[in-house]
Amino acid sequence: MNEAEGQSKVKLQKTHVLAVFRAGQQAFAEVEGLRGLVLRGLVLNYLIFFAATLILNGLFYFQVLAPFINWLFGAGDGFWASVGTVVLWSIQLTVAAVISLAALRFSVELMSFWHQSIVKRIIKNFRQIEETTFSLKAWLAELKYILKEALKACLNPLLLIFVGLVPIVGLPLVFLLESHLLGRQSVVVYLESLTNPEEAVELRKSWRWVPMRIGWLPAILTFIPFAGWVFLPLALTYEVVGFTYLVEKSRTS
């Protein structure tokens, strides 16, 4: 019996972020080895995030901003040099925040590799699935796709900044877009684990509003500089775990 014939139909009730987080707690308590798998993924994510943030900020400061400010205002202890120092750090802190958010989105998108392993581990807790044989060509193609999506994710914060400048509707629109983009990751990583294309298409249509319903909490974290960004990977991973657990549990109910 193959996976498409052996799995039951999804009967997922209207879900929301609190239900997903409660399901995540149940999954951690029930699925063997899940905590260690998630912990390793989070450590890898934070290493990528901090490394990318330090490298990009260092390159911008030493190769672009500092030489330009020194050329424009001069060096030393004079009045203009002091003005230059204030301008330098005003620009650097602003750019550092943007770079940090872009690096975070890049690292989170790269976590898709790890999220796929997490999803498969949870699915195996409920039913047997066919093991796919390793193919270097397929692995490289998937890596290329994820890197492209990660680079696109780096541009999203910059684009959302311009959307936020729209009077009145700008900020609510940014929040809705962020909710959709962040919630979509939990849905997409599950759909990509399915081997039945017809089911994946059907579920994608029926779940069109799910990303926004489960993505609003991670979206709030993106509006909290630094502290919220640190907890964002954990929240997204928790949602991947909880959403997958809810869907698979609905098959057996």
Buried (B, 14 or more C-beta within 10 A) or exposed (E): EEBEEEBEEBEBEEBEBEBBBEBBEBBBEEBEEBEEBBEEBBEBBBEBBBEBBEEBBEEBBEEEBBEEBBEEBEEEEEEEBEBBEEBBBEBBEEBBBEBBBBBBBBBBBBBBBBBBEBBBBBBBBBEEBEEEEEEEEEEEEBEEEBEEBBEEBBEBBEEBEEBBEEEEEBBEBBBBBBBBBBBBBBBBBBBEBBEBEEBBEEBEEEBEEBBBBBBBBBBBBBEEEEEBBEEBBBBBBBBBBBBBBBBBBBBEE
